[in-house]
Amino acid sequence: MIEFINVGMTYPNGNVGLKNINLTINESEITVFIGLSGSGKTTLLKMINRLEDNTTGEVKINGKNVKDYNIHKMRWDIGYALQQVALFPHMTVEENIAIVPELKKWKKEKIDTRINELLNMVGLEPKKYRKRNPSELSGGEAQRVGIARALAADPKIILMDEPFSALDPITRANLQEDVKKLQKQIHKTIVFVTHDIEEAFLLGDKICIIQDGELIQSGTKHEIISNPKNDFVKKFIAFKKKEGEIYE
Ligand SMILES: Nc1ncnc2c1ncn2[C@@H]1O[C@H](COP(=O)(O)OP(=O)(O)OP(=O)(O)O)[C@@H](O)[C@H]1O
């Protein structure tokens, strides 16, 4: 379980990233942060693996303040997949996936088996892809490798920051389905950032709507649709409704 307790964050230049966030992220669920560009979604996500530190309040994982963990070991247990996949260009697909398992000193055979398992899981045939360089992959394939790498050392928590936003709609829909299926199989705690309400409703067990650094509303898709807290939330939902979509 991840908890944000009265969390605020001000950047060194004075920009306010977040204000007084109180939120519980349940284990084995997909929690989605959604909001407009610059609303604070990424800042909120990065406080979980301490790529940013909160300036007020507390962020806790399993009851312990994130600042009290060994930062390196904590990060090995938190997978991170982001829009610009950032595969290491001078390493092959298999080497990219093996990074954290190697840091964790897994045996070579175990890593080897794991790479095959993960590539199969994300729909990339190991024989064909293991030895490729990132420059020999399409955008969608690279995204899949990025997801495999985030899952490699079997982390309990996976952070995903707009991992599909650079993809075409069909690849994107396939990967969204993959994440949903994966979640059903492996029961990870996934925190997912998007600015797309459709994606949020498709994936999220819990959806958190962020506006100007504040958490405006959190709840299930049904709770948000049936009881939008303010005009901003209404607008977000209405935007999709206008396109003729009806949410149950
Ligand atoms: N390193 C930084 N230094 C100063 N201000 C920053 C920094 N990073 C982000 N900000 C500011 O903090 C606020 C929140 O940014 P954040 O990246 O969390 O938004 P976001 O909701 O993820 O946006 P997007 O959807 O565009 O990625 C913005 O006003 C942004 O300008």
The ligand as an ORCA input file, in Angstrom:
! r2SCAN-3c Opt
* xyz 0 1
  N      12.106     20.368    -12.554
  C      11.132     21.279    -12.403
  N      11.409     22.498    -11.911
  C      10.434     23.408    -11.738
  N       9.137     23.203    -12.016
  C       8.810     22.010    -12.514
  C       9.771     20.970    -12.734
  N       9.138     19.870    -13.234
  C       7.842     20.206    -13.317
  N       7.630     21.488    -12.888
  C       6.326     22.193    -12.797
  O       5.510     21.484    -11.881
  C       4.163     21.425    -12.347
  C       3.724     19.964    -12.464
  O       4.489     19.316    -13.478
  P       4.291     17.788    -13.868
  O       5.389     17.402    -14.792
  O       4.107     16.992    -12.638
  O       2.903     17.852    -14.648
  P       2.129     16.730    -15.491
  O       0.721     16.773    -15.017
  O       2.845     15.445    -15.403
  O       2.243     17.341    -16.948
  P       2.348     16.642    -18.422
  O       1.029     15.955    -18.663
  O       2.539     17.816    -19.323
  O       3.520     15.706    -18.378
  C       4.145     22.187    -13.667
  O       3.694     23.479    -13.398
  C       5.588     22.183    -14.110
  O       5.865     23.334    -14.870
*
